[in-house]
Amino acid sequence: MRESPDAVFVYIPLMKELGMSWTEIKHTPRIELDGILKAYSTYTTIHAFDGYTADDIGKLSKDKPELRGQYSKSINLKMRMEERAGQREQAKSFKDLGIK
């Protein structure tokens, strides 16, 4: 287990970031652990830029251009999750609105 990818990518994040004990991890099915980690990853992506406005990101991206792409990914993921949760209406096309 010294160089096991499971230790690096599953157990340590569950214990460190989510506060799960070794006993809880061992008693939880692998598919649930994978789901928990995916949900945590989604959560951190969505909230990575909390407190920043689009203007702030524009200023910061002058030094680090990759921030603009990361911010866009975060905003798009947040919008998709809000739509799935029913907190935001899905964007309608002109065709759906009856506009030609």
N, C-alpha and C positions, 0 to 999 in steps of 0.2 A: 504493500500500500504506500510505500515511500514516494513513488512517482505516479501514483494512480490519478488519472484525470478526474475520476469521481470525487476524490478528496478536494481537488482544486476547484472544480466547477459546480459541485453539488453540496458537499458537506460543509465546507468552510463558509460559503455565502449564507447557507441556511443558519448556521450557528452564529456567525458574526453579525450579519445584517438583519436577520429576522429573529434572532434570540431563541432558536429552537435548541432543545437539549439533544444530546446524543441518543437518549432513550426515545424521545419523540421521533427523531429521524429514522431510527431502526424499526419503529413500529408503524411507520407510514409507508404505504405502497409507493413504489418508484414512480408510477404515473402521476400520483398526487404531488410528489416532490418536484417533478418536472413542471407540473402546472403551477405550483407555488413560485418556482423560480422564474417562469415565463411571466407570470403576473407581476412579480417584483421588478423584472426588467422593463416591462411596459410602464409600470408606475414611475420608475426613475426616469425613463425617457420622457414621459408626459410632463413631469415636474422639474426637469433639469433647468428650465429657464424661467421658473416662477419668479416674479418680481422684476423681470426685464420687459421693456417695451420693444416694439419693432425698431424705434429710433435708437435705443440703447444697443441693440444687436447690430444695426447699421454702423454705428461708431466703432464698436468692438471688432467688427469684421474687417475693418481696414487693416488691422494688424494680423488677424487670423481669419482668412477668408472661409475656412471650413466651418466656422460658426454659423454662417448663414444657412448652409445645408442642414446642419444639425438642428437649428431652430425651426426650419421649415418642416423637418421630419417630426419634431416634437409637436408643433401646432397641428399638422395633419393627423397625427395619431390621436391627439386630444379631441379633435373634431369628430373623427370616426367613432371613438369610444362614447362621446356624448350622444351621437346619433343612435348608436346601438342601445344606449341606456334610456333613450327617449327624452333626454334633456335638451335636445336640439333637433329641429326639423331637418329632414334631409333636403338638400338643395334641389330646387325644382328647375327643370329645363324650360326653355321658352315654349317648347312643344307641349309640355304639361300645363303651362299657363294659358295656352290657347293663342299665343302670340306668333304671328307668322313673320 
